[in-house]
């Protein structure tokens, strides 16, 4: 074990934040899993806790393995992984799975482990690496929109189109993060505005098509519109049961909370162990616990920016921002949904929510960040690279902002 710790490299603060969030997750997961046991009738609380522990253990194995890979290797790996991801997304969408009459084509069942794998989570990470690679390639070059359509925007739009029918929130987050990364990478703003307009037009066409032919995408558009309507119409409380229960949990928690395991609303919130676990955290640990959890995510954001600024290569900077910022963004969205600052999205709280293979993709992204933060490996890469950066990294990042 001591030998293993000695082999750990990269940003120690990120290691610490990730480990603390993972360790803390056992408390709310064990507490909120009682909903699955006594309300849903699924398994035992200890069984869910053991499953969560096993997923985190394998997740940290992914972090350890990936952070040992030199960061410049991810350039080539993204080229190989991108076609594979698109094939997985096509296969997933073609399944046409429904659950309770609703399109649920998000998962591929892994027969050996009995888990559901969401290719959209892998696609988000791979796509950000791919975009970072392309932006590095065109650095200091005058790029035209026509030249960037095939190598950049075709893979981006294919990925989003394949995810959109079953998971609008994930598709929207990926699209937003790609635009943000392109902005930071110096892609012309006038082209980005055109891409935003194209995305809005495509979404409008998709909604009209889904309305005209509801059998193609059962209930998806209706679900999106009802969530937005519930968010903008707070008087319609019956239609937004989960949000109301989440607000009750938060109000009950007060300043110091009810105590570990003493949540009442976990028995009424259908997604208390995943989408709305933050509400359970506040109910049991109060505003103090809620702010501490938020602080650790903001600390993770700070360290991500520090690692990006300290990277010796443009690819390293964009890679860290591309795979790191979506983690914090997802966490903030999850917390915003719980306090009704954002419509219901179905996004988990990274490293804390009880989840399946989605937690592994978070660990994959963290491993990539730690790989870039490994100074010795990146200095060697920078010395042998044609794109040696001799400018202050902080000035480069601030210049893009």
ABEGO torsion letter per residue (X at the ends): XAAAAAABBEBAAAAAAAAAAAAAAAAAAAAAAAAAAAAAGBEBAAAAAAAAAAAAAAAAAAAAAAAABBAAAAAAAAAAAAAAAAAAAAAAAAAGBBBGGBBABABBBBAAAGBBBBAAAAAAAAAAAAAAAAAAAABGBBBBAAAAAAAAAAAAAAAAAAAAAABAAAAAAAAAAAAAAAAAAGBBAAAAAAAAAAAAAAAAAAAAAAAABAAABBGAAAAAAAAAAAAABAABAAABAAAAAAAAAAAAAEAAEAEBGABAAAAABAAAABAAAAAAAAAAAEAAAAAAAAAAAAAAAAAAAAAAAABABAAAAAAAAAAAAAAAAAAAAAAAAAAGABBBAGBBBBGABBBBAAAAAAAAAAAAAAAAABAAAAAAAAAABABBBABBAAAAAAAAX
